[in-house]
Every structure is written in C-alpha cells, then in structure tokens.
Amino acid sequence: MSFIEIQNEFMAHIRKPSQNKKPQGIEDRRMAIYRDLFFNNIVGFISSGFPVLKTLYSDKQWQMLIRRFFSEYDCHSPYFLDIAGEFINYLSSNYEMQKYDPPFMLELAHYEWIELDVAITQQAENEQLIASDQVASARLYLSSTARNLSYQFAVQTISTQFQPQQPSAQPNYFVVYRDGDDEVQFLTTNAMTALLLSIISEHDGLILDTICEQVTRHAVQFSAAQIAQGALVTLRAMAELGIIVTKNQA
C-alpha cells in the first residue's frame, strides 16, 4: 500500500470511524487520540465562531451537527481560519435540516460568520477614505471590508429567549463593516440604503448622479429630487463610517 493510500485510509477512519477500519499497525489507544484531537479542534473552532447558534442546541445536538459536518463535507481550504466559512458552505448545500434545527439556522450562522469574514479580510490597497463633501463628485465603491446584507429573520435579536418561528414581515437589512480602529461594527439599515449599496457594489466606480438614476428605476414611488437628496445624505454618512470609499485611479 502506498503512502497516499495509507493517508487516505487514516483520514477515512478519523472522519467516519464506525464505517472505516483503522490503518493496520496503529494501536487503538493512539488512534483514539488522533480521532479526539482532530474532532475536538473542529468543535472548538466552530463553537467559537458561532456562539449564539451553539446556545440554541443541547450539547449532544451540537456535537452531532459538527460530527455530520466533519464526516460528510470535503473542505476546500486547509486553513483553520476558513473552517467557519466551510461550515456555512456545508449548511447551505450538503446539510439536511433536522427537526430540532431552528428555521433561522442558516441565516443566523451566516450573520455570525460575517463578523469573522469582515475581521480578517485584507482591505484593498488602492481604496481611499472619502470626505463627506466629496461624495457628490467622486467615484464610489463599497469598501472591501464592508458587507451589505439582508435576512428574512431578525438575526440580531435571536437568543435562547427569542427564537422566531416565522420570518419578519419585512426583510432585515444590515451593513457589517470595519471601523477606523479595525473593530467590526454592525449597522441596521433599510431597503433604500440596501438598494443604494447594492448598486454601488455591483457597478464599481459610479458617480452619485448615475447611482440616483438607477435607484429611480427601482423606486418609482419617489421623485428624482427625493432620491437625490436622500442618497446624498445616506452616502455622506456611509463615507464618514468608511463603508463607502473611493479608489486611487493611478
């Protein structure tokens, strides 16, 4: 048996010991140490990345959830920092919901993961902060360390005491961003702000007038003057927070 085959046999047993026999020549005591070490590391990273979600499960249910992830999902990244993102990919693709899973499970998990994602993202080198009085004339971009989000459930309020079983009447909008001290912040927004930021993120480098023209096509209930005034106020506030930036064009 080749070394690669031995490695594959080793990992198959680590992930699903009940279905895959351990490699020959390794005593049970040592194999048990490896099994516990690998699994407990994954448990630790996921538990620290999703603290609110964890509180909604019994210890047994939480261990079962992570065990399924550990045994069923093939991670695409070898880095520990990427485990939380891989867990989100698993929940949104491979995972079959259990009867005890809350209906907001995926949205809450994503909301918690975003905090780590924003915290570790490297800011684009050519991004520049923009003064609020420059918003009307500069080319605008959504900061590489900001995320424009919407959820059907009010994920920011979920706890062991509050677990909604039905989505909110209206979507819940947020921006998650890194402030000037590199601290992750959460900002509740609204549908119009989400639309503004969505247009900016999908069409890099637009100026304010062009952004307002696109907003007008989606929000026909408002006049062009109302949209222009509201967009200017909103984007000035976003620029002050570092959510909206410009870029060095050189």
Summary of the structure (lengths in Angstrom):
residues: 250
radius of gyration: 23.0
end to end distance: 57.0
largest distance: 77.4
contacts: 675
relative contact order: 0.10
helix: 52%
strand: 11%
